[in-house]
Structures are given as structure tokens and as C-alpha cells.
Amino acid sequence: QVQLVQSGGGLVQAGGSLRLSCAASRSILSINFMGWYRQAPGAQRELVATITGGGGRPTYADSVKGRFTISRDIAKNTVYLQMNILKPEDTGIYYCYAMYGTNYWGQGTQVTVSS
């Protein structure tokens, strides 16, 4: 099993930056994939960014390419999502996930970008 604890998020003006953190209860090297989804009000959950346990090239949704960066700290078993040049359409609840046999989810964190 994997437990995921998120931190970060909050309210920011358009053009600003936020960083999300996701701490895993086991070595992230053993986890097939980790990443971030988001869900805007009234919308389906959208995959934002993914990174593999082997450290391969991350993947991003087209809507965040060039603005968001997923990274990890192996020693801390933590994955980060650095979000720059935030837009109002980035508003939503962000969920960390880990694929380790099955999908595990963090508790979610609100990101609100004001115009």
C-alpha cells in the first residue's frame, strides 16, 4: 500500500506561482508512476503531469506544458509540482496519485487562481 500526503496550494493571482508536494509512505523508486490530476468545478478529473519510478521523461497535459514542472526528491520520497504563470483556468482541486498495483490518491488540495 501507499499513503500520500499532500501539501501546498492556496490562492494566487494570475501569473503567480505555487508548489505542491506529495510525500509517499514508501520509496518512490518502487512506484510505477506518480503524478498529479486536477478537477475543476463541474469538470472531469484531468491528468496534469506524470513521472515514472525509473525517472524517465515526465509527461504533461498540453494545457500546462512550459508552465508546470514535476520533479521528485528520492531521499524524501516526495514528488513536487511547480506551477508557474498560473491562469484562472488552472483553478481546481489537485490530487497526487501513485500507481503501485492499483491507484492511490492524496487527500487533494485546492488551488485557486484569481484574475
PyMOL commands that set and color helices and strands:
alter all, ss='L'
color gray80, all
select helices_A, chain A and resi 28-30+88-90
alter helices_A, ss='H'
color red, helices_A
select strands_A, chain A and resi 4-8+10-13+18-24+33-39+46-52+59-60+68-73+78-83+92-99+103-105+109-114
alter strands_A, ss='S'
color yellow, strands_A
deselect
rebuild
show_as cartoon
